Amino acid sequence: MPAGNSTGTPSRHRSRALAYVATTRDHGVALVGEGRMDEARSSLGYVLAQRGLALTAEKEAWIDACGDLDSLRRWHDQAVVVASAAGGLQ
């Protein structure tokens, strides 16, 4: 390598490239997960609205703050059959 060239060795480039790919992949997975949660929240809200089940502001905030996809899916399934919105968010 010529003097003054600080580009590094091929193995160093490979390490940087692998680190970039891993970071990019993890970021993509996080975005997909957040997209699924957004869709679950939207779907839950849609079912409740179509059934005429009103939510309190507190329950809406609870849904918006929920970061657990399994809980959102469970609430969706409950919302399909419950008599009240409060009963569907257990």
N, C-alpha and C positions, 0 to 999 in steps of 0.2 A: 504494500500500500504506500503511495507517495506521502512524503512528509507533509504535515498540515492537513491531511484528509482525516476528518473526525467522524466519518460515516459509520464506523464500527465494522465488526466482523459479520460474516453471513449468519452465524449462530445467534448473534445479538439481534440482527434484523428479524430472524425467525421467531425469537422470543417475543419481540415487540409485536410482530404480526399476530402471533397466537394470543397474546394478551388482548389485543384489539378485538379479535374475533370473539373471544370469550366474553368480553365486556359488551360488545354489540349484541351477541346472542342473548345474554342475560337481560339486557335492556328490552330486547324484542319480546322475550317471554313475559317480562313484567307488563309490557304494553298489552299483550294478548290477554293476560289475566285480568287487567283492569278493564279491558273491553268486554270481557265476559261478565264481569260484575256489573258494568254499566247496563249491559243488555238484560241481565237478570233483574236489576232494579226497574228498568223500563217495562219489562214484561209483567212484573208484579203490579206496578202501578196501572198498567193497562187492564189487567184482569179485575183489579179492584174497581176501577172506573166503569168498566163494562157491566159489572154486577151492581153498580150503584152503591158501593160500600165506601163511605167517606172516611178519610183519615184525619186524625187530629194533626196539628202542626208538629206536635211532639213525635208522633209515629212517623210522619214524613221525614223528619230530621233523623230519626233512628234508622230508617231504611237507607237514607243518603249516607249515613256514617258507617254503615255496616261494611266490613271488609272481608266477610266470610261467605264465599260462594255457596257453600252447602246450606247455610242458614237462609240465604236469599232464595235458593231453590225450594227449600222446605216451606218457607212462607208462601211462595207462589203456589205450590201444590195445595196448601191449606186454604189459600184464598179462593180456589176454585170451588170449594164445597162449604165453607163456613157461612154462618148466618150474619156475622158482623165483621168489620175490618179488624176490630180489636181481637176477636177470636182467631183470626188468621195469622196473627203475629205472636205466636207463643214460642 
